[in-house]
Structures are given as C-alpha cells and as structure tokens.
Amino acid sequence: MAGLEGMGQPRGAGRVTAARWSPAVEDERALKALESFGNPTEGEVQLPSRPESAAAARRLAQMVALRQWALPPKLTEDAVLLVSELVGNAVHHTGARVFGLRMRRRPGWIRVEVRDPSRGLPCLIPVRETDISGRGLFLVAKLSDRWGVDLLPRGKRTWFEMRVAER
C-alpha cells in the first residue's frame, strides 16, 4: 500500500543513498504544498491522484500536526503514516483523477478524511509479518483509535481518528 506494491529494495553496489533530512528543506516543501493545495484544516483540499501526491499529503499532515496543532512527535509520525496509507489506497485502487484530504481537530481527538469518487469499499485483510503489500488498513486499524468509511452520493470518505491528550 501507499506506493510499496511491486517495489523492491535496492541491493549491493547500485544502492541509492537517501538525501539527508533537513527541517528547513521539509518546512520549505511543506509550505509549498500548503501554498499549492491549501490548508486541509480549513476545508477539503484536492490533490491529483498520482503516487507523488502521497508525499504532498504527508507534508500537509506533518505541517498541520506539528506546527498548527503542536501534537507530540510520535502521534504526528503515526498520523502522517496513516495519511500516506489512505492516500495510497485512493491513488492505487479507485481510478480517481483527484482525491480530497481534510483534517479536523476537536477536544481530545484528531480526524483525517480522504474522499474519493469510488464507492468500492476498502477491505481489511489478514496480514502476515512477511507481507510486503496489503498492510495499509491493518496499520490504520492498529494505530488509530477509530476508523471507518462513509458512503457518499458520489464516492466515499475513508477516515481515522486518534486521541490527543490535551495540555
């Protein structure tokens, strides 16, 4: 799920090393995503249904969770992972041209929604430790406090909620 299907890990001498992470570069990319697509806390933002949109959705989620909502790093990390999984499902399984992302916060909870035009329901399947795909909804079920799917007149909204300790 979320871009892992059919992807092998590079081996041996041809291995590509990842660029070093830099908060300034990430902030710059997150701000660019925010400028390009909008703030998912102010309303649903539309992203093109392409694999690279998962990175934009992760950046938006991280920017909101860390900067706007000041969530703890572990909760932010889990929320960003789950956003990536839901977006991966929308991109890979719906045939949509665009999908919507919305993030909401209320006392004690955050809620993230991904809307797409398909009425096909996602399916939580049993997974084994060795599986390299099909784990997305398993992760959503494990890491979120609640998750579900709302059928809409045109499509569906897949969502998850996580508890947040109020300060």
Secondary structure, 3 states (H helix, E strand, C coil): CCCCCCCCCCCHHHCCCCCCCCHHHHHHHHHHHHHHHCCCCCCCEEEECCCCHHHHHHHHHHHHHHHHCCCCHHHHHHHHHHHHHHHHHHHHHCCCCEEEEEEEEECCEEEEEEEECCCCCCCCCCCCCCCCCCCHHHHHHHHCCEEEEEEECCEEEEEEEEECCCC
